[in-house]
Amino acid sequence: MNPLKHLRRAHRSLFAAKADSEFSLGLRGKLTAAGAGTLELEVEQVRNYPGGRWLEIEPRILELTVPPGATVASSLSQVTSPALRVFRRPVQVATYTTRAKTTADAIVGSAGTLRISRITPLP
């Protein structure tokens, strides 16, 4: 039996950390949709704080929560709109998450488990 089909369905970790330790992430990628308190990001690079470095990952779509106090660049005002909007041309951005305790859902980037503290466009 070829295990490859099962491995492709497995959850891939976004970052490594000890359970219940504090973390925050830097995520670089393409903003594909935003609004209604969430954003969809096709992540291409991740950095785990404290002490991590930027790592290339296989691109994947993450659904991130945008709380009311998040810092959003003025050129990305659509992120705070009341309705979800899909972008025809994705925007290259860097996002940074709030500090949180490590959980299994956070490690794989499950929908809604990562909260944005700041988002800025990349050149």
Beta strands, then each sheet from edge to edge (+ up, - down):
strand 1: 22-35
strand 2: 38-49
strand 3: 55-65
strand 4: 71-72
strand 5: 85-97
strand 6: 100-101
strand 7: 116-121
sheet 1: 3+ 2- 1+ 5- 7+ 4+
sheet 2: 3+ 2- 1+ 6-
end
